[in-house]
Amino acid sequence: MTNKYLLHGKLTARDGHRDELANILLEASKLIATAKGCKLYVICKDENDTNSVYVTEIWDNKEDHDNSLKVEGVRELIMKAMPILDGQPTKGHELEILGGAGI
């Protein structure tokens, strides 16, 4: 399997701000889709967790992921999301892709 870089994370919003956070991340996904090496950038929610939003990303490599933070508009969206987060975001889980459909 060709190595790809997968990052899976959970962001927790302050009470009542999950949908706002999700919308910011969905807006970011449109910008990220233009970044070199982006294979997948998915925003998800769990109906049983009313404050969290999950993000799963697959990139050609970690460098491409890191460079995506330089895409015009991404930093501004990060700054827009920070005040509605419940604490500092934690580092996402870097996972090794073993294979599967679509990979």
C-alpha positions as CSV (number, residue, x, y, z in Angstrom):
1,M,0.0,0.0,0.0
2,T,1.3,3.4,-0.9
3,N,1.7,5.4,2.2
4,K,-0.8,8.2,2.6
5,Y,-1.3,10.5,5.5
6,L,-4.5,10.1,7.5
7,L,-5.6,12.4,10.3
8,H,-8.8,11.9,12.3
9,G,-9.8,14.4,14.9
10,K,-12.6,15.6,17.1
11,L,-13.3,19.3,17.8
12,T,-15.7,20.2,20.6
13,A,-17.7,23.4,20.5
14,R,-19.1,25.3,23.4
15,D,-22.7,24.4,24.2
16,G,-25.0,25.4,21.3
17,H,-22.3,26.1,18.8
18,R,-21.8,22.7,17.1
19,D,-23.6,23.6,13.9
20,E,-21.7,26.9,13.7
21,L,-18.4,25.0,14.0
22,A,-19.5,22.4,11.4
23,N,-20.4,25.2,9.0
24,I,-17.0,26.8,9.4
25,L,-15.3,23.4,8.8
26,L,-17.5,22.8,5.8
27,E,-16.5,26.2,4.4
28,A,-12.8,25.3,5.1
29,S,-13.3,22.0,3.2
30,K,-14.1,24.0,0.0
31,L,-10.7,25.8,0.4
32,I,-8.8,22.6,1.3
33,A,-10.2,20.8,-1.7
34,T,-7.9,23.0,-3.8
35,A,-4.8,22.0,-1.9
36,K,-2.1,19.8,-3.4
37,G,-2.4,16.2,-2.2
38,C,-5.8,16.4,-0.6
39,K,-7.6,13.1,-1.3
40,L,-10.4,13.3,1.4
41,Y,-11.6,15.9,3.8
42,V,-14.8,14.9,5.5
43,I,-16.8,16.7,8.3
44,C,-19.0,14.5,10.4
45,K,-21.3,14.7,13.5
46,D,-22.7,12.2,15.9
47,E,-26.3,12.8,16.8
48,N,-25.5,11.5,20.3
49,D,-22.8,14.1,20.9
50,T,-24.4,17.5,20.6
51,N,-21.1,19.5,20.9
52,S,-18.6,17.7,18.7
53,V,-17.6,17.7,15.1
54,Y,-15.3,15.1,13.6
55,V,-12.8,15.6,10.7
56,T,-11.2,12.9,8.7
57,E,-8.5,13.8,6.2
58,I,-6.4,11.8,3.8
59,W,-3.4,13.4,2.1
60,D,-0.6,12.2,-0.2
61,N,1.8,13.0,2.6
62,K,2.1,15.0,5.8
63,E,3.9,17.8,4.0
64,D,0.8,18.4,1.8
65,H,-1.4,18.4,4.9
66,D,0.9,21.0,6.6
67,N,1.0,23.1,3.5
68,S,-2.9,23.2,3.4
69,L,-2.8,25.5,6.3
70,K,-1.3,28.1,4.0
71,V,-4.2,28.0,1.6
72,E,-5.7,31.5,1.3
73,G,-8.6,31.9,3.8
74,V,-7.8,28.8,5.9
75,R,-6.1,30.7,8.8
76,E,-9.0,33.2,8.9
77,L,-11.5,30.3,9.3
78,I,-9.4,28.8,12.1
79,M,-9.5,32.2,13.9
80,K,-13.2,32.3,13.4
81,A,-13.6,28.8,15.0
82,M,-11.3,29.3,18.0
83,P,-13.7,31.4,20.1
84,I,-16.5,28.8,19.9
85,L,-14.3,25.8,20.8
86,D,-14.6,24.4,24.2
87,G,-10.9,24.6,25.1
88,Q,-7.9,24.2,22.9
89,P,-8.2,21.7,20.1
90,T,-6.3,18.5,20.6
91,K,-4.0,17.0,18.0
92,G,-5.9,14.6,15.7
93,H,-5.0,10.9,15.5
94,E,-2.5,10.1,12.8
95,L,-3.5,6.7,11.6
96,E,-1.8,4.2,9.2
97,I,-4.0,3.3,6.2
98,L,-3.9,-0.5,5.7
99,G,-6.2,-0.5,2.6
100,G,-9.8,-0.6,1.7
101,A,-12.2,0.6,-1.0
102,G,-11.3,3.9,-2.6
103,I,-7.7,3.8,-1.5
